[in-house]
Amino acid sequence: MTAHTRVVGRCILFIGLTCLAPAAGRAAEAVRVQSLDGAPVDPLQLPAGVKAAVYVFVSVECPVSNRYAPEVRRLHERFAAQGVRFTLVYPNPAETPAAIREHLKAYAYPVDAVRDLTHALVKHADISITPEVAVFTHAGQLAYRGRIDDRYVNLGLERPAATTHDLADALTQVLAGTPVRQPRTQAVGCYVADFAR
Amino acid sequence: MWPTSRGSGSARVALAVVVTLASLARARSVAAQSVTFTRDIAPILHARCAACHHDGGSAPFPLITYAQVRQHAEQIVDVTQRRYMPPWKPEPAGSGTFVGSNRLSEAELSTIQRWVTAGAPEGDGAALPPPPIAAGWQLGKPDLIVTPAEGFTLGPDGTDVFRIFVIPLPTSALRYVKGLEFHPGNLRVVHHANIRIDATRTSRQFDDADPAPGYDGLIAHTAVYPDGHFLGWTPGQVPPLLPKGLAWRLEPDTDLVIELHLQPSGKPEPVKPEIGLYFGADPPERTPTMLRLGKQDIDIPAGAAAHTIRDAFVLPVDATLHAVQPHAHQRARRVRATATLPGGQVIPVIEIADWDFRWQDVYRYATPLALPKGTRLDMAITYDNSAANPRNPWNPPRRVFWGQRSADEMGDVWFQVLTHDDRDRDVLLAGFRPKILTEDTFGYEREIGREPRTASLRDSAAMLYLELGNVAKALEHFAASATLQPESAAAHFNLGTALSLNGRFDEAIAELRRALALRPDYGQAHNNLGSLYRQRGDLPAARHHFGEAVRVDPANAEAHRNLALLSRDGGDLPAALAHYRAALAARPEWAPAMTDLAWVLATSGNPALRDAGEAIRLAERSHQLTGGRDPGVMDVLAAAYASAGDFARAAATAETALQLAGGGPAGDAIRVRLELYRQRRPFVGR
């Protein structure tokens, strides 16, 4: 943990460089996350029949992240039958598999979960917030990265209801085979950078 | 935060490199100053944040230890710089400090920033100051703990929910309450609580009408702040115990009304708050007054980006300002209140430049502000009803009116003031009540326009109009209420009583008869019908109905007093005395019956019935109860002194009564008696 902290500390100082590193620059590196049982998982390798994969980055104690659980369930219900696979990603190494299983149960998530202990997928998809989503095409291309919708404008500033549904729009466009019109948006919530401390 | 790094393109890369170099330079200089968690950060967080951010506290995560804080370091910099946290809304106004002021200084903000930039070093972990939080009841063990009979389950989804719980308080005697501590029961979802006291059954009826625990709707008009004291809860704030002599009175058989502002968490959440009450032995010596300035005829056009409402009131007496609480909903952006002293000096009372309806505190002055007689209190609230306001409940925006629901708008600033004494308080209220009642009628007319078939709104509006002396408008609403609920005896009783106040005796009698046909044992209807018959000279009918009133309720003091008046007028003084004594047995400190009884005891033509000592005792107590300013009571007191042979005091008292009464027949009668006292003669009646 201590060594890790130092590495990330430097990452913070090189804030611009780290985050500007385009996903393509790392595409050659293997991206691996862990199942809750500890098995390595390649998140970019999608089985036949899965047209798109949505990775929802969440954390156990982040209130904004948790408040999105019902919306994630709704989107899963709407898009699963169309060949979209939803997976939760827990980027906080301090959150144990047992705590994650309890979290999945408490918020009634009907989807699989993985842990991103090394932030391999976080970096690959340029994720900085929970909740934030990354949508990959079957070919492994990052089609959308950002907020689920625009309900939160900032921490403490919330719309009564979302006015744009960025994730749903992106999925609709990916399934239609058209380019995603808004491929990058700013998510609002808790900072993934803090989880690495 | 990372947003500068978003996107691609050479301009962004160049910018990012500059930021990086600057960060490096800053990091080196800070490292030399070695800001550490233990020495520099923990004291700030423990003082400013830990009240909520501790294990089991109302915030979502603890911020006590280094391990806890470093997991949120970047976020802490962001939310403190934006002043989202700690949630302290008032601008530093210069009018004095508020208790519990939690605004971070520029130096504190800079220290936190420098610490995170330096890599968030811990320092000497062993030297960490102990966490400041004590578990359990912060004000000590309560004298009474209550909780709703049933908990409520908040659904997982959606935006803010408001739910009202009504808790009967199991007190059997008058209590003096010096403190109230609220425990939300579920810290994840309870965002704040409005607390009121309802001495009527109205809130309970609302609750009973909703099958689930608590009810969804509005706080009843009868649920009020007790004796001019704020009640409520926001995270991290525990209102202190009240000083001696400033407790509030809790009558037996009163309900506690708690409106919870709840924010869904993403999963179903059980909610069952607990409230601790602290009682003291000392009765209140002074009672604060709540001055609510604001508008209920709010009408904001759709799209208006800066719509301002204003209100003002000039204090008719000296007062001190102890606390202030603004209230508005989601479109409000800016709240200001000032006090303009008689000399013209303007004192800022409160300013909230970035209003957030989720953080509605009561702001208590550490040192009360002195407001001399003639001070003008002003308030102004500016709303943004445009699409650019993310909190706007409607998209696209709609025209909005006053209303208590969160999609409507409100705009009030409550000022809690204390006068020198109750006499000044009466003067203050006499000036203020008509103003606030008039404003309330605007609100009720708005609600009635929305819900024309809700009888309880009509009844409440009619009561306001009656107090304002507008009997015609009161009649209009009582008549509508009786039409809406023809089977309600109370509705016909109200209409009949208002008709009698308007001099429409025949119609009044008909309505009271309808009330009695629906509920034959309606004691007050018998009593009021008796009064109407007495006014028309039908004394047997009057006696019958007063008799019925005390038969169905032997503790009906008004009916006993009415029977006493009938007996006195009929010359049967022994019977009159018996009924006055029965009235006072039912209602021991009732000044009108004390005054009447004192008069008979002081002036009876039958010496066997006279008792000057008891007459003086009763009249002096009545004089005290009526604030020492009622000329009618003083006339009786003078007669009692004269009856005891104390003509000097009798004359002096009658002179003061004469001054207070001014001219007219009342004054003439006092003048005649004053002449007698000057001749050292008592007044003797029949």
Interface residues (C-beta under 8 A of the other chain):
Chain A: T5 G9 I12 L13 F14 I15 G16 L17 T18 C19 L20 P22 E61 C62 P63 N66 R67 Y68 A69 P70 E71 N92 A94 A106 Y107 A108 S128 V153 N154 L155 G156 L157 E158 R159 P160 A161 T163 R184 Q186 C190 Y191 A193 D194 F195 R197
Chain B: M1 W2 P3 T4 S5 R6 G7 S8 R12 V13 L15 A16 V17 V19 T20 S23 L24 A27 P60 F61 R70 Q71 H72 A73 E74 Q75 D78 V79 R82 Y84 P87 G119 A120 P156 D157 T159 R188 Q263 P264 S265 G266 K267 Q330 D356 R358 P390 R391 N392 P393 N395
